[in-house]
Amino acid sequence: MSGTPLRLLVADDHAVVRAGLRALLEGEPDLEVAGEAGSGEEAVRLAARLGVDVVLMDLRFGGGRGIDGIEAVRRLAAEAPGMPVVMLTSYSGRADVVRALEAGARGYVLKAGPPQELFTAVRGAAAGGLGLASELVGELVGQGPAPEGELSGREVEVVRLLAEGLSNRAIAEALFLSEATVKTHLVRVYRKLGADNRAAAVSEAVRRGLLDLE
């Protein structure tokens, strides 16, 4: 998709925040804001209608009215299967991160974080990967072994690196393996976790406790 910008939908209930995000994102040559939404319901409608590449979704919309970002992700998964969603929020609690991943989000970035993390998460989500804010990875991904031997020690290491958003090549370099070996590990991980992509594998590993939340 060289030369074609990724089309984004920005969903946040604050117009000033949306304007700031538009200016920030469109400063990148490969990113373009195709639409804005002020509520979860509007985000679901517009994302499906515009056919964007990635949705940036706030976690909690103000006023306590309508659906929150998590429910919007669930509805998008039903109405526009495969559309990547990156949560962009001020809330960094482990429970919120886990809920977002379980709902199908492919990224979780903090509004107060460096812009580069946002750009990386958006591009990674569009490519089928997973992007987490760096400070969340340390909290979310623990050092505990996989219970009941479901994943081998090496497979757990691969999942940890998936959670950090690393590519196959980067995982291979980090673990001193060949890319072919990494792909073999991924096939086994996907099969054992019942997942068909990176985001689903990490999400299921978190749900099963293979990545320690404590």
Summary of the structure (lengths in Angstrom):
residues: 214
radius of gyration: 16.9
end to end distance: 40.1
largest distance: 51.1
contacts: 696
relative contact order: 0.11
helix: 53%
strand: 13%
